[in-house]
């Protein structure tokens, strides 16, 4: 599989999102809300971008080497 910049960016943002969910689940601490405010426009954009990256990464299952 050829690593593109888009693949690496999507994977990195998805990992950040997963860590944020881990923090929420373990400690009830939302890092995005802490840094950017609770449901501000910027935090909603970040959540949306992370979600889009997760959906994009579904395509990794269909990729063949």
C-alpha positions in Angstrom: 0.0 0.0 0.0 1.3 3.4 -1.0 1.2 5.9 1.9 0.0 9.2 0.6 -0.1 12.5 2.6 -3.9 12.2 2.7 -3.7 8.7 4.2 -1.2 9.8 6.8 -3.2 12.9 7.7 -6.5 11.0 8.0 -4.8 8.3 10.2 -3.2 10.9 12.5 -6.5 12.8 13.0 -8.4 9.5 13.6 -5.8 8.5 16.2 -6.2 11.9 17.9 -10.0 11.4 17.9 -9.6 7.9 19.4 -7.4 9.3 22.1 -10.0 12.0 22.8 -12.7 9.3 23.1 -10.5 7.3 25.4 -10.1 10.3 27.7 -13.9 10.9 27.6 -14.6 7.2 28.5 -12.0 6.9 31.2 -11.9 10.3 32.8 -15.0 12.2 31.5 -12.5 14.7 30.0 -13.1 16.1 26.5 -9.7 17.4 25.3 -11.2 19.2 22.2 -13.8 21.0 24.4 -11.0 21.9 26.9 -8.8 23.4 24.2 -11.4 25.0 21.9 -14.5 25.4 24.0 -17.6 23.2 24.3 -19.4 23.0 21.0 -17.9 26.2 19.6 -17.7 26.5 15.8 -14.0 25.5 15.9 -14.6 22.4 18.0 -17.5 21.4 15.8 -15.2 21.7 12.7 -12.6 19.6 14.5 -15.1 16.9 15.3 -16.4 17.0 11.8 -13.0 16.6 10.2 -12.1 13.7 12.5 -15.4 12.0 11.6 -14.7 12.5 7.9 -11.2 11.0 8.3 -12.7 8.0 10.0 -15.2 7.5 7.2 -12.3 7.9 4.7 -10.3 5.2 6.5 -13.0 2.7 5.9 -11.7 2.6 2.4 -8.5 1.0 3.7 -10.4 -2.3 4.1 -11.0 -2.3 0.3 -7.4 -1.5 -0.7 -5.2 -4.3 -2.0 -1.5 -4.2 -1.9 
